[in-house]
Every structure is written in structure tokens, then in C-alpha cells.
Amino acid sequence: MFWDETAKALATTIDIAATYDSDGVELAFFNSQIRTTSTNSQELLQLFRRVDPRKSTPSASALKRVLEPYMDNLESVRTQARLGSGRVRRS
């Protein structure tokens, strides 16, 4: 029921978001292993047709799967900063 509404809502914003990030917008679904980058609303709508929504979502494991690479990268950058300058700059 909400799947189509979600797709339409994201489709209206992805074209705008892509103008700020020429690499596109990364998309990951909690109930699917599909993870990709999209640069326009038509790609997004096609992707939504490929993913089958389920009644439950394994939120904790899905968040870990999606966020862990970013957290690992952040930790790596912090370690490099500590080794390079002796301290980490925080904003």
C-alpha cells in the first residue's frame, strides 16, 4: 500500500538531489540486498519494481549492513588523521 507512495515521493526528489551530487543518490533497501546508485527518477522507479516489500523489516541488521562501510571509512580517516597530525580535528 505505501510502497507506491514511497516510490513516487522519492522519485519527485531524486532528480533534484542528483543535481547536488553528480554521482547520484545511493539507494539501499532494508529488506533486500539490492544496493545501487541512481541519478534519476526513472531508474528509481524501475528499482522499486524489482524490490518486493515485506511486512517486516530486519531494521537492525539492515542498518548495520548499510552503515557499516561508512563507519569503517570514517574510522580509517580518523586513524590516518591521528597518525598524520597527532590529533583529530572535529567540526
PDB file of N, CA, C and O in Angstrom:
ATOM      1  N   MET A   1       0.816  -1.197   0.000  1.00  0.00           N
ATOM      2  CA  MET A   1       0.000   0.000   0.000  1.00  0.00           C
ATOM      3  C   MET A   1       0.860   1.261   0.000  1.00  0.00           C
ATOM      4  O   MET A   1       0.670   2.141  -0.839  1.00  0.00           O
ATOM      5  N   PHE A   2       1.787   1.349   0.921  1.00  0.00           N
ATOM      6  CA  PHE A   2       2.632   2.541   0.999  1.00  0.00           C
ATOM      7  C   PHE A   2       3.817   2.483   0.049  1.00  0.00           C
ATOM      8  O   PHE A   2       4.509   3.482  -0.142  1.00  0.00           O
ATOM      9  N   TRP A   3       4.054   1.323  -0.545  1.00  0.00           N
ATOM     10  CA  TRP A   3       5.213   1.148  -1.410  1.00  0.00           C
ATOM     11  C   TRP A   3       5.168   2.092  -2.608  1.00  0.00           C
ATOM     12  O   TRP A   3       6.160   2.750  -2.921  1.00  0.00           O
ATOM     13  N   ASP A   4       4.013   2.158  -3.280  1.00  0.00           N
ATOM     14  CA  ASP A   4       3.875   3.043  -4.446  1.00  0.00           C
ATOM     15  C   ASP A   4       4.006   4.502  -4.055  1.00  0.00           C
ATOM     16  O   ASP A   4       4.623   5.286  -4.776  1.00  0.00           O
ATOM     17  N   GLU A   5       3.432   4.873  -2.917  1.00  0.00           N
ATOM     18  CA  GLU A   5       3.528   6.256  -2.450  1.00  0.00           C
ATOM     19  C   GLU A   5       4.973   6.622  -2.115  1.00  0.00           C
ATOM     20  O   GLU A   5       5.420   7.737  -2.383  1.00  0.00           O
ATOM     21  N   THR A   6       5.688   5.676  -1.530  1.00  0.00           N
ATOM     22  CA  THR A   6       7.098   5.912  -1.206  1.00  0.00           C
ATOM     23  C   THR A   6       7.907   6.105  -2.478  1.00  0.00           C
ATOM     24  O   THR A   6       8.730   7.016  -2.560  1.00  0.00           O
ATOM     25  N   ALA A   7       7.677   5.256  -3.466  1.00  0.00           N
ATOM     26  CA  ALA A   7       8.393   5.371  -4.735  1.00  0.00           C
ATOM     27  C   ALA A   7       8.130   6.723  -5.389  1.00  0.00           C
ATOM     28  O   ALA A   7       9.057   7.378  -5.864  1.00  0.00           O
ATOM     29  N   LYS A   8       6.878   7.135  -5.414  1.00  0.00           N
ATOM     30  CA  LYS A   8       6.530   8.419  -6.037  1.00  0.00           C
ATOM     31  C   LYS A   8       7.152   9.595  -5.288  1.00  0.00           C
ATOM     32  O   LYS A   8       7.631  10.545  -5.907  1.00  0.00           O
ATOM     33  N   ALA A   9       7.144   9.533  -3.964  1.00  0.00           N
ATOM     34  CA  ALA A   9       7.717  10.616  -3.162  1.00  0.00           C
ATOM     35  C   ALA A   9       9.223  10.736  -3.411  1.00  0.00           C
ATOM     36  O   ALA A   9       9.749  11.839  -3.565  1.00  0.00           O
ATOM     37  N   LEU A  10       9.908   9.590  -3.448  1.00  0.00           N
ATOM     38  CA  LEU A  10      11.349   9.630  -3.716  1.00  0.00           C
ATOM     39  C   LEU A  10      11.651  10.042  -5.146  1.00  0.00           C
ATOM     40  O   LEU A  10      12.633  10.737  -5.408  1.00  0.00           O
ATOM     41  N   ALA A  11      10.806   9.612  -6.064  1.00  0.00           N
ATOM     42  CA  ALA A  11      11.019   9.962  -7.468  1.00  0.00           C
ATOM     43  C   ALA A  11      10.940  11.464  -7.692  1.00  0.00           C
ATOM     44  O   ALA A  11      11.650  12.007  -8.539  1.00  0.00           O
ATOM     45  N   THR A  12      10.091  12.126  -6.946  1.00  0.00           N
ATOM     46  CA  THR A  12       9.970  13.582  -7.129  1.00  0.00           C
ATOM     47  C   THR A  12      11.174  14.333  -6.570  1.00  0.00           C
ATOM     48  O   THR A  12      11.426  15.475  -6.953  1.00  0.00           O
ATOM     49  N   THR A  13      11.914  13.702  -5.672  1.00  0.00           N
ATOM     50  CA  THR A  13      13.063  14.392  -5.071  1.00  0.00           C
ATOM     51  C   THR A  13      14.408  13.950  -5.630  1.00  0.00           C
ATOM     52  O   THR A  13      15.389  14.684  -5.511  1.00  0.00           O
ATOM     53  N   ILE A  14      14.479  12.770  -6.237  1.00  0.00           N
ATOM     54  CA  ILE A  14      15.787  12.256  -6.651  1.00  0.00           C
ATOM     55  C   ILE A  14      16.413  13.081  -7.764  1.00  0.00           C
ATOM     56  O   ILE A  14      17.631  13.263  -7.783  1.00  0.00           O
ATOM     57  N   ASP A  15      15.611  13.579  -8.688  1.00  0.00           N
ATOM     58  CA  ASP A  15      16.170  14.404  -9.758  1.00  0.00           C
ATOM     59  C   ASP A  15      16.798  15.674  -9.188  1.00  0.00           C
ATOM     60  O   ASP A  15      17.851  16.113  -9.648  1.00  0.00           O
ATOM     61  N   ILE A  16      16.156  16.250  -8.201  1.00  0.00           N
ATOM     62  CA  ILE A  16      16.700  17.449  -7.554  1.00  0.00           C
ATOM     63  C   ILE A  16      17.960  17.103  -6.772  1.00  0.00           C
ATOM     64  O   ILE A  16      18.966  17.806  -6.865  1.00  0.00           O
ATOM     65  N   ALA A  17      17.905  16.023  -6.006  1.00  0.00           N
ATOM     66  CA  ALA A  17      19.064  15.618  -5.208  1.00  0.00           C
ATOM     67  C   ALA A  17      20.269  15.316  -6.095  1.00  0.00           C
ATOM     68  O   ALA A  17      21.402  15.639  -5.738  1.00  0.00           O
ATOM     69  N   ALA A  18      20.028  14.705  -7.237  1.00  0.00           N
ATOM     70  CA  ALA A  18      21.116  14.356  -8.147  1.00  0.00           C
ATOM     71  C   ALA A  18      21.812  15.587  -8.717  1.00  0.00           C
ATOM     72  O   ALA A  18      22.967  15.495  -9.133  1.00  0.00           O
ATOM     73  N   THR A  19      21.138  16.741  -8.747  1.00  0.00           N
ATOM     74  CA  THR A  19      21.805  17.951  -9.222  1.00  0.00           C
ATOM     75  C   THR A  19      22.878  18.420  -8.243  1.00  0.00           C
ATOM     76  O   THR A  19      23.789  19.152  -8.628  1.00  0.00           O
ATOM     77  N   TYR A  20      22.778  18.006  -6.986  1.00  0.00           N
ATOM     78  CA  TYR A  20      23.765  18.370  -5.974  1.00  0.00           C
ATOM     79  C   TYR A  20      24.866  17.330  -5.837  1.00  0.00           C
ATOM     80  O   TYR A  20      25.900  17.594  -5.223  1.00  0.00           O
ATOM     81  N   ASP A  21      24.652  16.163  -6.399  1.00  0.00           N
ATOM     82  CA  ASP A  21      25.640  15.095  -6.332  1.00  0.00           C
ATOM     83  C   ASP A  21      25.667  14.405  -7.679  1.00  0.00           C
ATOM     84  O   ASP A  21      24.803  13.578  -7.968  1.00  0.00           O
ATOM     85  N   SER A  22      26.638  14.731  -8.502  1.00  0.00           N
ATOM     86  CA  SER A  22      26.679  14.213  -9.868  1.00  0.00           C
ATOM     87  C   SER A  22      26.877  12.695  -9.913  1.00  0.00           C
ATOM     88  O   SER A  22      26.609  12.069 -10.939  1.00  0.00           O
ATOM     89  N   ASP A  23      27.344  12.098  -8.812  1.00  0.00           N
ATOM     90  CA  ASP A  23      27.495  10.644  -8.755  1.00  0.00           C
ATOM     91  C   ASP A  23      26.159   9.954  -8.536  1.00  0.00           C
ATOM     92  O   ASP A  23      26.067   8.733  -8.667  1.00  0.00           O
ATOM     93  N   GLY A  24      25.138  10.703  -8.210  1.00  0.00           N
ATOM     94  CA  GLY A  24      23.825  10.128  -7.968  1.00  0.00           C
ATOM     95  C   GLY A  24      23.562   9.913  -6.492  1.00  0.00           C
ATOM     96  O   GLY A  24      24.363  10.283  -5.634  1.00  0.00           O
ATOM     97  N   VAL A  25      22.436   9.314  -6.223  1.00  0.00           N
ATOM     98  CA  VAL A  25      21.978   9.075  -4.859  1.00  0.00           C
ATOM     99  C   VAL A  25      22.051   7.581  -4.592  1.00  0.00           C
ATOM    100  O   VAL A  25      21.532   6.777  -5.367  1.00  0.00           O
ATOM    101  N   GLU A  26      22.694   7.212  -3.495  1.00  0.00           N
ATOM    102  CA  GLU A  26      22.797   5.798  -3.156  1.00  0.00           C
ATOM    103  C   GLU A  26      21.492   5.320  -2.550  1.00  0.00           C
ATOM    104  O   GLU A  26      20.922   5.969  -1.673  1.00  0.00           O
ATOM    105  N   LEU A  27      21.026   4.169  -3.031  1.00  0.00           N
ATOM    106  CA  LEU A  27      19.777   3.594  -2.549  1.00  0.00           C
ATOM    107  C   LEU A  27      20.033   2.207  -1.979  1.00  0.00           C
ATOM    108  O   LEU A  27      20.706   1.381  -2.596  1.00  0.00           O
ATOM    109  N   ALA A  28      19.490   1.967  -0.801  1.00  0.00           N
ATOM    110  CA  ALA A  28      19.580   0.645  -0.180  1.00  0.00           C
ATOM    111  C   ALA A  28      18.234   0.338   0.446  1.00  0.00           C
ATOM    112  O   ALA A  28      17.611   1.204   1.059  1.00  0.00           O
ATOM    113  N   PHE A  29      17.797  -0.883   0.290  1.00  0.00           N
ATOM    114  CA  PHE A  29      16.520  -1.314   0.839  1.00  0.00           C
ATOM    115  C   PHE A  29      16.774  -2.232   2.022  1.00  0.00           C
ATOM    116  O   PHE A  29      17.605  -3.137   1.947  1.00  0.00           O
ATOM    117  N   PHE A  30      16.068  -2.000   3.099  1.00  0.00           N
ATOM    118  CA  PHE A  30      16.272  -2.794   4.301  1.00  0.00           C
ATOM    119  C   PHE A  30      15.910  -4.250   4.121  1.00  0.00           C
ATOM    120  O   PHE A  30      16.509  -5.110   4.767  1.00  0.00           O
ATOM    121  N   ASN A  31      14.956  -4.555   3.271  1.00  0.00           N
ATOM    122  CA  ASN A  31      14.510  -5.935   3.110  1.00  0.00           C
ATOM    123  C   ASN A  31      15.064  -6.574   1.842  1.00  0.00           C
ATOM    124  O   ASN A  31      14.486  -7.530   1.324  1.00  0.00           O
ATOM    125  N   SER A  32      16.170  -6.056   1.346  1.00  0.00           N
ATOM    126  CA  SER A  32      16.753  -6.571   0.117  1.00  0.00           C
ATOM    127  C   SER A  32      18.256  -6.334   0.131  1.00  0.00           C
ATOM    128  O   SER A  32      18.746  -5.409   0.779  1.00  0.00           O
ATOM    129  N   GLN A  33      18.969  -7.169  -0.581  1.00  0.00           N
ATOM    130  CA  GLN A  33      20.412  -6.983  -0.713  1.00  0.00           C
ATOM    131  C   GLN A  33      20.738  -5.967  -1.810  1.00  0.00           C
ATOM    132  O   GLN A  33      21.897  -5.590  -1.986  1.00  0.00           O
ATOM    133  N   ILE A  34      19.717  -5.529  -2.543  1.00  0.00           N
ATOM    134  CA  ILE A  34      19.933  -4.573  -3.628  1.00  0.00           C
ATOM    135  C   ILE A  34      20.416  -3.254  -3.050  1.00  0.00           C
ATOM    136  O   ILE A  34      19.822  -2.688  -2.132  1.00  0.00           O
ATOM    137  N   ARG A  35      21.508  -2.791  -3.619  1.00  0.00           N
ATOM    138  CA  ARG A  35      22.092  -1.508  -3.225  1.00  0.00           C
ATOM    139  C   ARG A  35      22.703  -0.924  -4.488  1.00  0.00           C
ATOM    140  O   ARG A  35      23.523  -1.572  -5.139  1.00  0.00           O
ATOM    141  N   THR A  36      22.315   0.283  -4.836  1.00  0.00           N
ATOM    142  CA  THR A  36      22.778   0.857  -6.094  1.00  0.00           C
ATOM    143  C   THR A  36      22.786   2.376  -6.005  1.00  0.00           C
ATOM    144  O   THR A  36      22.345   2.955  -5.012  1.00  0.00           O
ATOM    145  N   THR A  37      23.276   2.992  -7.020  1.00  0.00           N
ATOM    146  CA  THR A  37      23.260   4.440  -7.130  1.00  0.00           C
ATOM    147  C   THR A  37      22.369   4.822  -8.292  1.00  0.00           C
ATOM    148  O   THR A  37      22.454   4.241  -9.374  1.00  0.00           O
ATOM    149  N   SER A  38      21.516   5.803  -8.061  1.00  0.00           N
ATOM    150  CA  SER A  38      20.586   6.244  -9.092  1.00  0.00           C
ATOM    151  C   SER A  38      20.794   7.733  -9.341  1.00  0.00           C
ATOM    152  O   SER A  38      21.087   8.503  -8.426  1.00  0.00           O
ATOM    153  N   THR A  39      20.638   8.110 -10.590  1.00  0.00           N
ATOM    154  CA  THR A  39      20.809   9.516 -10.943  1.00  0.00           C
ATOM    155  C   THR A  39      19.528  10.173 -11.439  1.00  0.00           C
ATOM    156  O   THR A  39      19.505  11.371 -11.722  1.00  0.00           O
ATOM    157  N   ASN A  40      18.457   9.380 -11.542  1.00  0.00           N
ATOM    158  CA  ASN A  40      17.206   9.988 -11.992  1.00  0.00           C
ATOM    159  C   ASN A  40      16.004   9.188 -11.516  1.00  0.00           C
ATOM    160  O   ASN A  40      16.133   8.049 -11.069  1.00  0.00           O
ATOM    161  N   SER A  41      14.847   9.796 -11.619  1.00  0.00           N
ATOM    162  CA  SER A  41      13.623   9.204 -11.097  1.00  0.00           C
ATOM    163  C   SER A  41      13.215   7.935 -11.832  1.00  0.00           C
ATOM    164  O   SER A  41      12.637   7.037 -11.219  1.00  0.00           O
ATOM    165  N   GLN A  42      13.498   7.833 -13.126  1.00  0.00           N
ATOM    166  CA  GLN A  42      13.128   6.629 -13.870  1.00  0.00           C
ATOM    167  C   GLN A  42      13.900   5.405 -13.380  1.00  0.00           C
ATOM    168  O   GLN A  42      13.335   4.317 -13.272  1.00  0.00           O
ATOM    169  N   GLU A  43      15.194   5.581 -13.083  1.00  0.00           N
ATOM    170  CA  GLU A  43      15.982   4.482 -12.512  1.00  0.00           C
ATOM    171  C   GLU A  43      15.413   4.061 -11.165  1.00  0.00           C
ATOM    172  O   GLU A  43      15.309   2.873 -10.860  1.00  0.00           O
ATOM    173  N   LEU A  44      15.052   5.042 -10.375  1.00  0.00           N
ATOM    174  CA  LEU A  44      14.496   4.749  -9.055  1.00  0.00           C
ATOM    175  C   LEU A  44      13.195   3.964  -9.170  1.00  0.00           C
ATOM    176  O   LEU A  44      13.004   2.983  -8.452  1.00  0.00           O
ATOM    177  N   LEU A  45      12.315   4.372 -10.046  1.00  0.00           N
ATOM    178  CA  LEU A  45      11.035   3.682 -10.206  1.00  0.00           C
ATOM    179  C   LEU A  45      11.230   2.250 -10.711  1.00  0.00           C
ATOM    180  O   LEU A  45      10.510   1.344 -10.291  1.00  0.00           O
ATOM    181  N   GLN A  46      12.193   2.041 -11.602  1.00  0.00           N
ATOM    182  CA  GLN A  46      12.496   0.688 -12.058  1.00  0.00           C
ATOM    183  C   GLN A  46      13.018  -0.167 -10.909  1.00  0.00           C
ATOM    184  O   GLN A  46      12.674  -1.344 -10.795  1.00  0.00           O
ATOM    185  N   LEU A  47      13.834   0.418 -10.076  1.00  0.00           N
ATOM    186  CA  LEU A  47      14.371  -0.305  -8.921  1.00  0.00           C
ATOM    187  C   LEU A  47      13.256  -0.698  -7.955  1.00  0.00           C
ATOM    188  O   LEU A  47      13.247  -1.815  -7.436  1.00  0.00           O
ATOM    189  N   PHE A  48      12.332   0.201  -7.717  1.00  0.00           N
ATOM    190  CA  PHE A  48      11.211  -0.107  -6.829  1.00  0.00           C
ATOM    191  C   PHE A  48      10.369  -1.260  -7.365  1.00  0.00           C
ATOM    192  O   PHE A  48       9.760  -1.997  -6.589  1.00  0.00           O
ATOM    193  N   ARG A  49      10.331  -1.421  -8.680  1.00  0.00           N
ATOM    194  CA  ARG A  49       9.584  -2.543  -9.257  1.00  0.00           C
ATOM    195  C   ARG A  49      10.300  -3.873  -9.029  1.00  0.00           C
ATOM    196  O   ARG A  49       9.660  -4.925  -9.016  1.00  0.00           O
ATOM    197  N   ARG A  50      11.619  -3.835  -8.850  1.00  0.00           N
ATOM    198  CA  ARG A  50      12.408  -5.054  -8.636  1.00  0.00           C
ATOM    199  C   ARG A  50      12.389  -5.529  -7.188  1.00  0.00           C
ATOM    200  O   ARG A  50      12.557  -6.720  -6.926  1.00  0.00           O
ATOM    201  N   VAL A  51      12.190  -4.628  -6.262  1.00  0.00           N
ATOM    202  CA  VAL A  51      12.228  -4.974  -4.843  1.00  0.00           C
ATOM    203  C   VAL A  51      10.820  -5.293  -4.367  1.00  0.00           C
ATOM    204  O   VAL A  51       9.872  -4.553  -4.632  1.00  0.00           O
ATOM    205  N   ASP A  52      10.706  -6.391  -3.672  1.00  0.00           N
ATOM    206  CA  ASP A  52       9.406  -6.829  -3.173  1.00  0.00           C
ATOM    207  C   ASP A  52       9.293  -6.465  -1.685  1.00  0.00           C
ATOM    208  O   ASP A  52      10.002  -7.036  -0.857  1.00  0.00           O
ATOM    209  N   PRO A  53       8.418  -5.532  -1.344  1.00  0.00           N
ATOM    210  CA  PRO A  53       8.294  -5.161   0.074  1.00  0.00           C
ATOM    211  C   PRO A  53       7.705  -6.294   0.896  1.00  0.00           C
ATOM    212  O   PRO A  53       6.895  -7.084   0.410  1.00  0.00           O
ATOM    213  N   ARG A  54       8.125  -6.356   2.140  1.00  0.00           N
ATOM    214  CA  ARG A  54       7.602  -7.360   3.063  1.00  0.00           C
ATOM    215  C   ARG A  54       6.956  -6.654   4.232  1.00  0.00           C
ATOM    216  O   ARG A  54       7.150  -5.456   4.440  1.00  0.00           O
ATOM    217  N   LYS A  55       6.185  -7.410   4.992  1.00  0.00           N
ATOM    218  CA  LYS A  55       5.503  -6.805   6.139  1.00  0.00           C
ATOM    219  C   LYS A  55       6.472  -6.421   7.245  1.00  0.00           C
ATOM    220  O   LYS A  55       6.245  -5.438   7.949  1.00  0.00           O
ATOM    221  N   SER A  56       7.544  -7.178   7.407  1.00  0.00           N
ATOM    222  CA  SER A  56       8.509  -6.835   8.454  1.00  0.00           C
ATOM    223  C   SER A  56       9.850  -6.532   7.810  1.00  0.00           C
ATOM    224  O   SER A  56      10.168  -7.027   6.729  1.00  0.00           O
ATOM    225  N   THR A  57      10.615  -5.722   8.485  1.00  0.00           N
ATOM    226  CA  THR A  57      11.923  -5.323   8.010  1.00  0.00           C
ATOM    227  C   THR A  57      12.938  -5.593   9.106  1.00  0.00           C
ATOM    228  O   THR A  57      12.742  -5.172  10.246  1.00  0.00           O
ATOM    229  N   PRO A  58      14.009  -6.282   8.785  1.00  0.00           N
ATOM    230  CA  PRO A  58      15.052  -6.535   9.781  1.00  0.00           C
ATOM    231  C   PRO A  58      15.898  -5.271   9.978  1.00  0.00           C
ATOM    232  O   PRO A  58      17.036  -5.202   9.516  1.00  0.00           O
ATOM    233  N   SER A  59      15.345  -4.296  10.653  1.00  0.00           N
ATOM    234  CA  SER A  59      15.945  -2.965  10.724  1.00  0.00           C
ATOM    235  C   SER A  59      17.365  -2.955  11.260  1.00  0.00           C
ATOM    236  O   SER A  59      18.240  -2.327  10.665  1.00  0.00           O
ATOM    237  N   ALA A  60      17.614  -3.640  12.375  1.00  0.00           N
ATOM    238  CA  ALA A  60      18.944  -3.591  12.988  1.00  0.00           C
ATOM    239  C   ALA A  60      20.008  -4.151  12.046  1.00  0.00           C
ATOM    240  O   ALA A  60      21.037  -3.512  11.823  1.00  0.00           O
ATOM    241  N   SER A  61      19.772  -5.323  11.501  1.00  0.00           N
ATOM    242  CA  SER A  61      20.783  -5.905  10.616  1.00  0.00           C
ATOM    243  C   SER A  61      20.889  -5.122   9.304  1.00  0.00           C
ATOM    244  O   SER A  61      21.972  -5.021   8.727  1.00  0.00           O
ATOM    245  N   ALA A  62      19.780  -4.575   8.841  1.00  0.00           N
ATOM    246  CA  ALA A  62      19.812  -3.783   7.610  1.00  0.00           C
ATOM    247  C   ALA A  62      20.588  -2.488   7.805  1.00  0.00           C
ATOM    248  O   ALA A  62      21.385  -2.103   6.950  1.00  0.00           O
ATOM    249  N   LEU A  63      20.357  -1.817   8.925  1.00  0.00           N
ATOM    250  CA  LEU A  63      21.112  -0.589   9.206  1.00  0.00           C
ATOM    251  C   LEU A  63      22.601  -0.874   9.323  1.00  0.00           C
ATOM    252  O   LEU A  63      23.431  -0.111   8.829  1.00  0.00           O
ATOM    253  N   LYS A  64      22.926  -1.967   9.975  1.00  0.00           N
ATOM    254  CA  LYS A  64      24.337  -2.337  10.103  1.00  0.00           C
ATOM    255  C   LYS A  64      24.939  -2.564   8.726  1.00  0.00           C
ATOM    256  O   LYS A  64      26.027  -2.065   8.435  1.00  0.00           O
ATOM    257  N   ARG A  65      24.243  -3.313   7.872  1.00  0.00           N
ATOM    258  CA  ARG A  65      24.736  -3.609   6.534  1.00  0.00           C
ATOM    259  C   ARG A  65      24.947  -2.335   5.714  1.00  0.00           C
ATOM    260  O   ARG A  65      25.929  -2.216   4.982  1.00  0.00           O
ATOM    261  N   VAL A  66      24.026  -1.392   5.841  1.00  0.00           N
ATOM    262  CA  VAL A  66      24.097  -0.162   5.050  1.00  0.00           C
ATOM    263  C   VAL A  66      25.137   0.798   5.607  1.00  0.00           C
ATOM    264  O   VAL A  66      25.895   1.400   4.846  1.00  0.00           O
ATOM    265  N   LEU A  67      25.182   0.948   6.930  1.00  0.00           N
ATOM    266  CA  LEU A  67      26.033   1.968   7.537  1.00  0.00           C
ATOM    267  C   LEU A  67      27.459   1.510   7.846  1.00  0.00           C
ATOM    268  O   LEU A  67      28.363   2.340   7.941  1.00  0.00           O
ATOM    269  N   GLU A  68      27.669   0.226   8.001  1.00  0.00           N
ATOM    270  CA  GLU A  68      28.988  -0.259   8.409  1.00  0.00           C
ATOM    271  C   GLU A  68      30.122   0.182   7.484  1.00  0.00           C
ATOM    272  O   GLU A  68      31.169   0.590   7.987  1.00  0.00           O
ATOM    273  N   PRO A  69      29.968   0.123   6.152  1.00  0.00           N
ATOM    274  CA  PRO A  69      31.063   0.597   5.298  1.00  0.00           C
ATOM    275  C   PRO A  69      31.402   2.070   5.530  1.00  0.00           C
ATOM    276  O   PRO A  69      32.572   2.450   5.473  1.00  0.00           O
ATOM    277  N   TYR A  70      30.403   2.892   5.788  1.00  0.00           N
ATOM    278  CA  TYR A  70      30.654   4.306   6.057  1.00  0.00           C
ATOM    279  C   TYR A  70      31.365   4.497   7.397  1.00  0.00           C
ATOM    280  O   TYR A  70      32.263   5.330   7.521  1.00  0.00           O
ATOM    281  N   MET A  71      30.955   3.723   8.388  1.00  0.00           N
ATOM    282  CA  MET A  71      31.576   3.826   9.702  1.00  0.00           C
ATOM    283  C   MET A  71      33.027   3.345   9.645  1.00  0.00           C
ATOM    284  O   MET A  71      33.903   3.939  10.273  1.00  0.00           O
ATOM    285  N   ASP A  72      33.278   2.279   8.900  1.00  0.00           N
ATOM    286  CA  ASP A  72      34.649   1.786   8.726  1.00  0.00           C
ATOM    287  C   ASP A  72      35.514   2.842   8.046  1.00  0.00           C
ATOM    288  O   ASP A  72      36.659   3.067   8.438  1.00  0.00           O
ATOM    289  N   ASN A  73      34.956   3.486   7.023  1.00  0.00           N
ATOM    290  CA  ASN A  73      35.688   4.531   6.326  1.00  0.00           C
ATOM    291  C   ASN A  73      35.980   5.713   7.254  1.00  0.00           C
ATOM    292  O   ASN A  73      37.084   6.256   7.244  1.00  0.00           O
ATOM    293  N   LEU A  74      34.998   6.102   8.046  1.00  0.00           N
ATOM    294  CA  LEU A  74      35.188   7.188   8.997  1.00  0.00           C
ATOM    295  C   LEU A  74      36.305   6.852   9.980  1.00  0.00           C
ATOM    296  O   LEU A  74      37.165   7.689  10.254  1.00  0.00           O
ATOM    297  N   GLU A  75      36.296   5.648  10.505  1.00  0.00           N
ATOM    298  CA  GLU A  75      37.328   5.237  11.446  1.00  0.00           C
ATOM    299  C   GLU A  75      38.705   5.240  10.792  1.00  0.00           C
ATOM    300  O   GLU A  75      39.691   5.625  11.419  1.00  0.00           O
ATOM    301  N   SER A  76      38.773   4.818   9.550  1.00  0.00           N
ATOM    302  CA  SER A  76      40.036   4.819   8.814  1.00  0.00           C
ATOM    303  C   SER A  76      40.567   6.241   8.632  1.00  0.00           C
ATOM    304  O   SER A  76      41.757   6.494   8.817  1.00  0.00           O
ATOM    305  N   VAL A  77      39.685   7.155   8.271  1.00  0.00           N
ATOM    306  CA  VAL A  77      40.085   8.560   8.100  1.00  0.00           C
ATOM    307  C   VAL A  77      40.564   9.139   9.421  1.00  0.00           C
ATOM    308  O   VAL A  77      41.566   9.853   9.458  1.00  0.00           O
ATOM    309  N   ARG A  78      39.861   8.839  10.499  1.00  0.00           N
ATOM    310  CA  ARG A  78      40.272   9.332  11.822  1.00  0.00           C
ATOM    311  C   ARG A  78      41.642   8.778  12.214  1.00  0.00           C
ATOM    312  O   ARG A  78      42.481   9.501  12.750  1.00  0.00           O
ATOM    313  N   THR A  79      41.858   7.509  11.946  1.00  0.00           N
ATOM    314  CA  THR A  79      43.145   6.902  12.273  1.00  0.00           C
ATOM    315  C   THR A  79      44.255   7.555  11.461  1.00  0.00           C
ATOM    316  O   THR A  79      45.314   7.874  12.001  1.00  0.00           O
ATOM    317  N   GLN A  80      44.023   7.754  10.185  1.00  0.00           N
ATOM    318  CA  GLN A  80      45.012   8.404   9.339  1.00  0.00           C
ATOM    319  C   GLN A  80      45.291   9.825   9.818  1.00  0.00           C
ATOM    320  O   GLN A  80      46.440  10.267   9.810  1.00  0.00           O
ATOM    321  N   ALA A  81      44.259  10.536  10.232  1.00  0.00           N
ATOM    322  CA  ALA A  81      44.429  11.904  10.720  1.00  0.00           C
ATOM    323  C   ALA A  81      45.265  11.911  12.002  1.00  0.00           C
ATOM    324  O   ALA A  81      46.143  12.756  12.173  1.00  0.00           O
ATOM    325  N   ARG A  82      44.983  10.959  12.901  1.00  0.00           N
ATOM    326  CA  ARG A  82      45.757  10.869  14.137  1.00  0.00           C
ATOM    327  C   ARG A  82      47.218  10.587  13.843  1.00  0.00           C
ATOM    328  O   ARG A  82      48.100  11.197  14.449  1.00  0.00           O
ATOM    329  N   LEU A  83      47.484   9.681  12.931  1.00  0.00           N
ATOM    330  CA  LEU A  83      48.856   9.327  12.593  1.00  0.00           C
ATOM    331  C   LEU A  83      49.564  10.460  11.861  1.00  0.00           C
ATOM    332  O   LEU A  83      50.766  10.667  12.031  1.00  0.00           O
ATOM    333  N   GLY A  84      48.808  11.191  11.044  1.00  0.00           N
ATOM    334  CA  GLY A  84      49.413  12.261  10.248  1.00  0.00           C
ATOM    335  C   GLY A  84      49.661  13.544  11.015  1.00  0.00           C
ATOM    336  O   GLY A  84      50.677  14.202  10.789  1.00  0.00           O
ATOM    337  N   SER A  85      48.769  13.918  11.910  1.00  0.00           N
ATOM    338  CA  SER A  85      48.911  15.212  12.592  1.00  0.00           C
ATOM    339  C   SER A  85      49.001  15.083  14.103  1.00  0.00           C
ATOM    340  O   SER A  85      49.210  16.073  14.805  1.00  0.00           O
ATOM    341  N   GLY A  86      48.847  13.889  14.593  1.00  0.00           N
ATOM    342  CA  GLY A  86      48.919  13.710  16.033  1.00  0.00           C
ATOM    343  C   GLY A  86      47.589  13.917  16.748  1.00  0.00           C
ATOM    344  O   GLY A  86      47.472  13.629  17.939  1.00  0.00           O
ATOM    345  N   ARG A  87      46.587  14.414  16.028  1.00  0.00           N
ATOM    346  CA  ARG A  87      45.258  14.605  16.634  1.00  0.00           C
ATOM    347  C   ARG A  87      44.202  14.681  15.552  1.00  0.00           C
ATOM    348  O   ARG A  87      44.512  14.882  14.377  1.00  0.00           O
ATOM    349  N   VAL A  88      42.972  14.520  15.949  1.00  0.00           N
ATOM    350  CA  VAL A  88      41.846  14.574  15.021  1.00  0.00           C
ATOM    351  C   VAL A  88      41.160  15.912  15.173  1.00  0.00           C
ATOM    352  O   VAL A  88      40.867  16.343  16.289  1.00  0.00           O
ATOM    353  N   ARG A  89      40.899  16.581  14.041  1.00  0.00           N
ATOM    354  CA  ARG A  89      40.118  17.810  14.064  1.00  0.00           C
ATOM    355  C   ARG A  89      38.658  17.480  14.051  1.00  0.00           C
ATOM    356  O   ARG A  89      38.210  16.678  13.231  1.00  0.00           O
ATOM    357  N   ARG A  90      37.911  18.072  14.932  1.00  0.00           N
ATOM    358  CA  ARG A  90      36.452  17.846  14.949  1.00  0.00           C
ATOM    359  C   ARG A  90      35.758  19.135  14.566  1.00  0.00           C
ATOM    360  O   ARG A  90      36.170  20.232  14.944  1.00  0.00           O
ATOM    361  N   SER A  91      34.684  18.966  13.801  1.00  0.00           N
ATOM    362  CA  SER A  91      33.949  20.159  13.374  1.00  0.00           C
ATOM    363  C   SER A  91      32.782  20.414  14.259  1.00  0.00           C
ATOM    364  O   SER A  91      32.048  21.380  14.049  1.00  0.00           O
TER     365      SER A  91
END
